[in-house]
């Protein structure tokens, strides 16, 4: 009898990590997002929406036509046209047109279905040389890459690069003079290699160096050398945490790791800042709604950079992204720094936070 009881006690069901995550989100995000939280919560718990990042290296000229027949559009090239149309209707704001269009790389093309349309994209197909025609990803993940605004011959660092969607997008600009793609996880770096093999021809792959350093130590490897640095940090991955038990950071055994995330994020952002040359730019991004992992980390980095390294940083205003992409994404309008895409049932991308810092 006692042995049976002991066994019963040992196998008593634990609270699922997803439920712990949701409880945590309900407590903190209902305060942070207020009346928006119920709709954001519903979005988190529903199927995510994807975009199709076109592979400029593949012989796939037929793909845009095929996607347009399904009613998908390239949200990036479409945005400035829409803004110009609004500006013609509101002539008073005409002076906005040049900076709005200037900061968008037209070489990156990503097709999305309209708001409320939950059509799924077919799986990617190889061209004659075996390169896949598009990469399916959360379209909001492209916003940090667009904010980085890579220019011809820039040296670019992607500090936390795996699994590789943003790395692939950086290469689609066609502008990277050299791209350093780093990720501390060797297994995730393998996934990055697979993506480069599947999408990128050898002569372009040769311009990419893939490494597995601890990103926090990067400045000791190559300090102050990059024109552009992307720091897409590990975070609570809110959508995954609310939906998937597997590899969930809200698992009870990972409590300490989760509590240490803002410190890790700060260390990675500082390494990214130190890797950028004076005049260079750093974009910090997460897929979390948490201000403790978003604005708070950026604000702390601004203080530490000034106090410990005498580095001045200028946070860039990215509010024009809200104007440009309001038809595609649902944005949170009250970030102290940077921009935040909120999941929404009719536009179920994100969460995606991104903030751009210019090293003065």
C-alpha positions as CSV (number, residue, x, y, z in Angstrom):
1,X,0.0,0.0,0.0
2,X,2.7,2.5,0.9
3,X,4.8,1.7,-2.1
4,X,1.8,2.2,-4.3
5,X,1.2,5.6,-2.7
6,X,4.8,6.6,-3.1
7,X,4.7,5.7,-6.8
8,X,1.5,7.7,-7.1
9,X,3.1,10.7,-5.5
10,X,6.2,10.5,-7.7
11,X,4.1,10.4,-10.9
12,X,1.6,13.1,-9.8
13,X,1.1,15.4,-12.8
14,X,3.1,18.5,-12.8
15,X,1.7,21.9,-13.9
16,X,2.4,22.2,-17.6
17,X,5.1,24.8,-18.6
18,X,2.6,26.4,-21.0
19,X,0.2,27.0,-18.1
20,X,2.9,28.5,-16.0
21,X,3.9,30.7,-18.9
22,X,0.3,31.9,-19.4
23,X,-0.1,32.6,-15.7
24,X,3.1,34.7,-15.8
25,X,2.0,36.5,-18.9
26,X,-1.5,37.2,-17.5
27,X,0.0,38.7,-14.4
28,X,2.6,40.9,-16.0
29,X,1.3,41.7,-19.5
30,X,-2.2,42.6,-18.3
31,X,-0.5,45.5,-16.4
32,X,1.8,46.4,-19.2
33,X,-0.7,46.2,-22.1
34,X,-3.9,46.9,-20.2
35,X,-7.0,46.6,-22.4
36,X,-5.0,45.3,-25.3
37,X,-3.9,42.1,-23.4
38,X,-7.0,39.9,-24.0
39,X,-6.7,40.3,-27.8
40,X,-2.9,39.8,-27.7
41,X,-3.4,36.7,-25.6
42,X,-5.9,35.3,-28.1
43,X,-3.4,35.9,-30.9
44,X,-0.6,34.1,-28.9
45,X,-2.8,31.1,-28.5
46,X,-3.8,30.8,-32.1
47,X,-1.9,29.7,-35.2
48,X,0.9,32.0,-36.1
49,X,0.9,33.8,-39.5
50,X,3.8,33.4,-41.8
51,X,5.5,35.4,-44.6
52,X,7.4,34.0,-47.6
53,X,10.8,35.6,-47.8
54,X,11.7,35.3,-51.5
55,X,15.1,33.8,-52.3
56,X,16.8,36.3,-54.6
57,X,19.5,33.6,-55.3
58,X,17.1,31.1,-56.7
59,X,15.9,31.0,-60.3
60,X,12.3,31.5,-59.3
61,X,10.9,34.4,-61.4
62,X,7.5,32.7,-61.6
63,X,7.0,32.7,-57.8
64,X,5.8,36.4,-57.3
65,X,3.2,35.8,-60.0
66,X,2.1,32.5,-58.4
67,X,1.8,34.2,-54.9
68,X,0.0,37.3,-56.3
69,X,-2.6,35.0,-57.9
70,X,-3.3,33.7,-54.3
71,X,-3.8,37.3,-53.2
72,X,-0.5,37.6,-51.4
73,X,1.5,40.8,-51.7
74,X,5.1,41.9,-51.0
75,X,4.5,44.0,-47.8
76,X,7.8,45.7,-48.1
77,X,7.6,47.2,-51.6
78,X,3.9,47.9,-51.1
79,X,4.4,50.0,-48.0
80,X,6.0,53.2,-49.4
81,X,3.4,53.2,-52.2
82,X,0.6,53.2,-49.7
83,X,2.3,55.9,-47.6
84,X,2.6,58.1,-50.7
85,X,-1.1,57.5,-51.4
86,X,-2.0,58.6,-47.9
87,X,0.2,61.6,-48.2
88,X,-1.4,62.7,-51.4
89,X,-4.7,62.5,-49.5
90,X,-3.2,64.5,-46.6
91,X,-0.9,67.0,-48.3
92,X,0.1,68.6,-45.0
93,X,2.3,65.6,-44.2
94,X,4.1,65.5,-47.6
95,X,7.5,66.3,-46.1
96,X,7.5,62.8,-44.5
97,X,7.8,61.0,-47.7
98,X,11.6,61.0,-48.2
99,X,12.8,59.5,-44.9
100,X,10.0,57.0,-44.9
101,X,11.0,55.4,-48.2
102,X,14.7,55.9,-47.7
103,X,15.1,53.4,-44.9
104,X,13.6,50.4,-46.6
105,X,15.7,47.9,-48.6
106,X,13.8,47.1,-51.7
107,X,15.9,44.0,-52.4
108,X,14.2,42.1,-49.5
109,X,10.9,40.8,-50.7
110,X,8.4,39.1,-48.4
111,X,4.9,38.1,-49.4
112,X,2.1,38.0,-46.9
113,X,-1.6,37.4,-47.1
114,X,-3.9,40.3,-46.2
115,X,-5.3,40.9,-42.7
116,X,-7.8,38.3,-41.8
117,X,-6.7,35.9,-44.6
118,X,-5.3,32.7,-42.9
119,X,-4.3,30.9,-46.2
120,X,-1.1,28.9,-45.7
121,X,1.8,29.0,-48.1
122,X,2.8,25.8,-49.9
123,X,6.2,24.3,-48.8
124,X,9.3,25.8,-50.5
125,X,10.5,24.1,-53.7
126,X,14.0,23.8,-55.2
127,X,15.0,25.5,-58.5
128,X,17.1,23.7,-61.1
129,X,20.3,24.1,-59.0
130,X,18.6,22.9,-55.8
131,X,18.1,26.3,-54.1
132,X,14.8,26.7,-52.4
133,X,12.5,29.5,-53.8
134,X,11.4,31.0,-50.5
135,X,11.8,30.8,-46.7
136,X,8.7,30.7,-44.5
137,X,9.1,32.9,-41.4
138,X,7.3,35.3,-39.1
139,X,7.2,38.4,-41.3
140,X,7.7,40.6,-38.2
141,X,11.2,39.0,-37.9
142,X,12.2,41.0,-41.0
143,X,11.6,44.4,-39.3
144,X,14.9,44.3,-37.3
145,X,16.8,43.5,-40.5
146,X,15.0,46.4,-42.3
147,X,15.8,48.7,-39.4
148,X,19.5,47.7,-39.7
149,X,19.5,49.3,-43.2
150,X,22.5,47.5,-44.6
151,X,24.4,49.5,-47.2
152,X,26.8,48.3,-50.0
153,X,30.0,46.7,-48.6
154,X,29.0,46.9,-45.0
155,X,30.7,44.5,-42.6
156,X,27.7,42.9,-40.7
157,X,27.6,40.9,-37.5
158,X,24.6,38.7,-36.6
159,X,25.6,37.9,-33.0
160,X,22.9,35.3,-32.2
161,X,22.2,34.1,-35.7
162,X,20.7,30.6,-35.4
163,X,18.4,29.2,-36.7
164,X,19.1,31.6,-39.6
165,X,16.0,33.4,-40.9
166,X,17.4,36.9,-40.2
167,X,20.9,35.8,-41.5
168,X,19.3,34.8,-44.7
169,X,17.3,38.1,-44.9
170,X,20.6,40.0,-44.4
171,X,22.1,38.2,-47.4
172,X,19.0,39.0,-49.5
173,X,19.9,42.7,-49.3
174,X,22.9,41.8,-51.6
175,X,24.9,44.5,-49.7
176,X,26.9,42.5,-47.1
177,X,30.6,43.0,-47.8
178,X,31.2,40.4,-45.2
179,X,28.7,38.7,-42.8
180,X,29.8,37.1,-39.5
181,X,27.0,34.8,-38.3
182,X,27.6,33.6,-34.7
183,X,25.6,31.5,-32.3
184,X,26.8,29.9,-29.1
185,X,24.8,26.7,-29.7
186,X,26.6,24.2,-31.9
187,X,23.4,22.3,-32.7
188,X,21.6,25.5,-33.7
189,X,24.6,26.5,-35.8
190,X,24.2,23.2,-37.7
191,X,20.6,24.4,-38.6
192,X,22.1,27.7,-39.8
193,X,24.5,25.8,-42.0
194,X,21.6,23.8,-43.5
195,X,19.7,27.0,-44.3
196,X,22.7,28.5,-46.0
197,X,23.2,25.3,-48.0
198,X,19.5,25.2,-49.0
199,X,19.2,28.9,-50.0
200,X,22.5,30.4,-50.8
201,X,25.0,29.7,-53.7
202,X,28.6,28.8,-52.8
203,X,30.1,32.1,-53.9
204,X,27.8,34.0,-51.5
205,X,28.2,31.4,-48.7
206,X,32.0,32.1,-48.9
207,X,31.4,35.7,-47.8
208,X,29.8,34.4,-44.6
209,X,31.8,33.2,-41.6
210,X,29.8,31.0,-39.2
211,X,31.2,30.7,-35.7
212,X,30.0,29.3,-32.3
213,X,31.5,31.7,-29.8
214,X,29.7,32.8,-26.6
215,X,28.3,36.1,-28.0
216,X,29.1,37.8,-24.7
217,X,32.8,37.5,-25.4
218,X,32.6,38.8,-29.0
219,X,34.3,42.1,-28.4
220,X,37.4,40.2,-27.3
221,X,37.5,38.5,-30.7
222,X,36.7,41.4,-33.0
223,X,36.0,44.7,-31.3
224,X,34.9,47.9,-33.1
225,X,35.0,46.5,-36.6
226,X,31.4,46.2,-37.9
227,X,29.3,48.8,-39.7
228,X,26.0,47.0,-38.6
229,X,25.3,44.6,-35.8
230,X,22.2,42.6,-35.2
231,X,21.7,41.4,-31.6
232,X,18.6,39.1,-31.7
233,X,18.9,37.8,-28.1
234,X,17.5,34.6,-26.4
235,X,14.3,35.6,-24.6
236,X,11.1,34.1,-23.2
237,X,9.9,33.4,-26.8
238,X,6.4,34.2,-25.6
239,X,4.5,32.5,-28.4
240,X,6.4,29.3,-28.1
241,X,6.2,29.4,-24.3
242,X,2.4,29.8,-24.4
243,X,1.9,26.9,-26.9
244,X,4.7,24.3,-26.7
245,X,5.8,22.1,-23.8
246,X,9.0,21.1,-25.6
247,X,12.1,23.2,-24.8
248,X,9.9,25.6,-22.7
249,X,11.8,28.2,-20.6
250,X,9.0,28.2,-18.1
251,X,9.8,24.6,-17.1
252,X,10.4,24.5,-13.4
253,X,14.0,23.3,-13.9
254,X,14.7,26.4,-15.9
255,X,13.5,29.1,-13.4
256,X,17.0,30.4,-12.7
257,X,17.9,30.5,-16.4
258,X,14.7,32.5,-17.1
259,X,15.3,34.9,-14.2
260,X,18.9,35.5,-15.6
261,X,17.7,36.4,-19.1
262,X,17.7,40.2,-18.8
263,X,21.3,40.0,-17.5
264,X,22.3,37.7,-20.4
265,X,20.5,40.1,-22.9
266,X,22.3,43.1,-21.5
267,X,25.7,41.3,-21.8
268,X,25.0,40.3,-25.4
269,X,23.8,43.9,-26.3
270,X,26.9,45.3,-24.7
271,X,29.1,42.9,-26.7
272,X,27.2,44.0,-29.9
273,X,27.8,47.7,-29.1
274,X,31.5,47.1,-28.5
275,X,31.7,45.2,-31.8
276,X,30.3,48.1,-33.8
277,X,32.7,50.8,-35.1
278,X,32.1,54.5,-34.2
279,X,29.2,55.6,-36.5
280,X,28.0,52.1,-36.8
281,X,24.5,50.9,-35.8
282,X,23.2,48.1,-33.5
283,X,19.7,46.7,-33.7
284,X,18.5,44.8,-30.6
285,X,15.5,42.5,-30.9
286,X,13.5,39.9,-29.0
287,X,10.3,37.9,-29.7
288,X,8.9,38.8,-26.2
289,X,6.4,41.4,-25.0
290,X,8.2,41.9,-21.8
291,X,9.5,45.5,-21.1
292,X,12.1,43.9,-18.7
293,X,13.6,42.2,-21.7
294,X,13.0,45.0,-24.2
295,X,13.2,48.7,-23.3
296,X,14.7,48.1,-19.8
297,X,17.7,46.2,-21.3
298,X,18.3,48.9,-23.9
299,X,18.1,51.7,-21.2
300,X,20.5,49.8,-19.0
301,X,22.9,49.3,-22.0
302,X,22.9,53.1,-22.7
303,X,23.9,53.8,-19.1
304,X,26.6,51.1,-19.0
305,X,28.1,52.1,-22.4
306,X,28.4,55.6,-21.2
307,X,29.6,54.9,-17.6
308,X,32.0,52.0,-18.2
309,X,33.2,52.5,-21.8
310,X,32.6,56.2,-22.5
311,X,30.6,55.2,-25.5
312,X,27.7,57.5,-26.5
313,X,24.7,55.9,-28.2
314,X,21.8,57.6,-30.0
315,X,18.5,55.6,-30.0
316,X,17.0,56.1,-33.5
317,X,13.3,57.0,-33.9
318,X,11.7,54.0,-35.7
319,X,8.1,55.3,-35.5
320,X,8.0,55.5,-39.3
321,X,7.9,51.7,-39.3
322,X,4.5,52.0,-37.6
323,X,3.2,54.2,-40.4
324,X,4.8,52.2,-43.2
325,X,3.6,48.8,-42.0
326,X,0.3,49.5,-40.2
327,X,-1.6,47.5,-42.8
328,X,0.5,44.4,-42.2
329,X,1.2,44.4,-38.4
330,X,-0.4,45.5,-35.2
331,X,2.0,47.8,-33.3
332,X,2.1,48.8,-29.7
333,X,2.1,52.6,-29.6
334,X,3.5,53.2,-26.1
335,X,7.1,51.8,-26.2
336,X,9.5,54.2,-24.5
337,X,12.2,53.1,-26.9
338,X,12.0,51.1,-30.1
339,X,8.9,49.4,-31.6
340,X,6.9,46.3,-30.7
341,X,4.7,44.2,-33.0
342,X,1.7,42.7,-31.1
343,X,0.1,39.4,-32.1
344,X,-3.5,40.1,-33.3
345,X,-6.1,37.6,-34.6
346,X,-6.3,39.4,-37.9
347,X,-2.6,39.9,-38.3
348,X,-1.0,37.1,-36.2
349,X,2.6,38.0,-36.5
350,X,5.0,38.7,-33.6
351,X,5.6,39.4,-30.8
352,X,8.7,41.2,-32.1
353,X,10.5,44.0,-30.4
354,X,13.3,46.0,-32.1
355,X,15.3,49.1,-31.2
356,X,18.1,50.7,-33.2
357,X,21.2,52.4,-31.5
358,X,23.7,54.5,-33.4
359,X,27.2,54.5,-31.9
360,X,28.2,58.2,-31.9
